[in-house]
């Protein structure tokens, strides 16, 4: 049985149920700038777990310069944060998570966040959710352009290194297929899928993903 010595949390759709807000922001921007008509379904199949650069180059144009990609990425994230603050009641951590984080902190279990989002959004989350009471910002791994996005394993390998725990001794919480695939490729010791809406059960049944458990939220979690 795997000995868990550290915990890595994905953020969006895992710690914060905001997938629909990201989806809305992406759909609005991509349809505004894409040269060809793209369906909502195609956009939704592409965006989850991937970095902004990858999404923009795939769905808008692979010929965009780094500067143009950065500007579009900032526009999307600004729109996303605007959607968040428009509904303050939405800006809460997933059910049961604060109590779990309190217990993990009390137990002195190393933990961090590994997210495909940008530093600006991480700043926003640390402010809104007061994450510094549980997490060291310097140990958070986010999209800084230095590594490939999910489903490549780099983000989780880097996060494990940040908390000085071997990947095989880490537990990862993830909600997206690409994120879970990345954790599996990183040889993470235990993967728990968060399926808040209960819509991914068939997808998460795939044995190749090495999912140990599927949870709706954190109310039933016990280490």
C-alpha positions, 0 to 999 in steps of 0.5 A: 500500500502506498504511503502518502507523505504529501498532497497536491491539489489541482485548483479549478474544478477541484478546490473551486467549482468554477469550470463553467466560468472558465468555459464561458470566458473561453467560449466568448473569447475564442468565438470573438477571435477565431478565424473559423467557426468553432462549436461550443462542444469543440471548445469544451473538449480542448480547454480543460487542464491545458495551458492558455498558450496551448488553447489559444494556438490550437483554437485561434491560430498556431501562427500567433506570436508569443506577445499576441498569445500573452495578450489574449491569455490576459484578456481571457483571465480578466474576463474570467475574474470579472465573472467570479466577482459578479457572483460573490456567493460562487467564490467559495471553496469546495464543500468540506475542503476548509476542514480538510485543509485545517486537519492536514495543516495540523498534521503537518503534511506537506501540501501544495497546489498545481494548477494550469492557470496563470500567476494573476489568477493564483494571486486572485485566489490567495486573496479571495480564499485566504489560501496563505493560511494553508499554503506557501505561495512559493511552493505553488506550481502554475503556468509560467511557460516553463513546462508543458501543460497537462496531460504531460506529467511535468506539473506534478513532478515539479509540485512534488519536488516543491514539497520535497516528496517523491511522486509515488508518495503523493496524493493528487486531487484532480477533476479533469481527464487531462489532469488525471492522465498527467498525474498517472504519467507522473507516477503519483502514488494515489489519485482521487478524482473530484466529480462535483456534478457527477458527470464524469463517472464513465470517463473516470472508470477507465482503469488506465487512469489509475484513479483510487477513488471518485468523490463529489466533494471533500466532505467524505475524505479521510487520509 
